[in-house]
């Protein structure tokens, strides 16, 4: 199993984000099980943790894509508005 270096563990951003990611993973794992026995099953724990992390990563990618699309749309609308302002009437 990989472990993070001492420098990573001392990183403030890492320390702040880790509890949030762990809580989100826990929520995903809990929501995908239909019984306490399955939720506490140690034999499937690693696969369920891995699936939860994959879900978090997919959600982050989707969110970044959505933000990019919104910013691109805002840029296009701004450019369109600027073109209307600075467009010289045809003579």
N, C-alpha and C positions, 0 to 999 in steps of 0.2 A: 504494500500500500504506500502511495506517495504521501509525504508529509511536507508541509511548508517550512521554509527556512526561518531562522530566528528573526531575520530582518523583516520577512513578510508578516510574521506574527506580531511584530512591534508596530507595523504600519497602521496608522490611525484610521485610514479609510477602510482597510481590511477589517479592523476591529469593529467599526461601526456597521458595516454591511453584513458581516457574518451572522449575527443574531437574526437579522431580517430574513436572510436567505434560509436559515435553519427553520424559522417559524413558517415561512412559506412552504418549504419542503414538507414539513410536518402536516400542514393543512391539506396539501395535495395528497399525501399518503393516506391521511384519515378519510378524505372525501372519496377515495377510490376503493375503499374496503367496505364490505357489507356486514362484517362481524368483528367483534373484539378479538376472536381467535385468529382471524386472518391478519388483523392489524398488529398483533403481538407475535406473529409467527417469525421466529428468528431465521428459519431456513429461507424465507423469501425476502428478508429485510434488505439485503444489498441490492437486489433487483428493483425493489420498490423505491429505495433511495435514489438509485440511478435514474429510474423513470421520472421521479419527481424533479430531479435536477434538469433532466432533458426538457421537461415541461416548462420549467422556469426559463431556461435558455430560449426555447421557442417563443415564449411570451415576450421576452426582452427583445428578440429580433423583430417580432411583429410590432412591438411598440416603437422601436427605432425606425422601422419602415414607415409606420403611420406618421410619426413626427417629421420624417424626411419629406413625405408627400405633402403634408400640410405646409411646411416651409417652402417647398417648391411652388405650390399653388399660390402662396402669398407673394412670392417673388414674381411669378408670372402676372398676377393681378397688379402689382406695383409697377412692373415694366409697362403693362398695357396702359395704366393710368398716366405714366410719364410720357408715353408716346402720344396720347391724346392731348396732353398739355403742350408739348413742344412741337406737335405736328403743324407745319405751315400749311395754310389753305392754298389749294391749287389756283393758279391764275390763268 
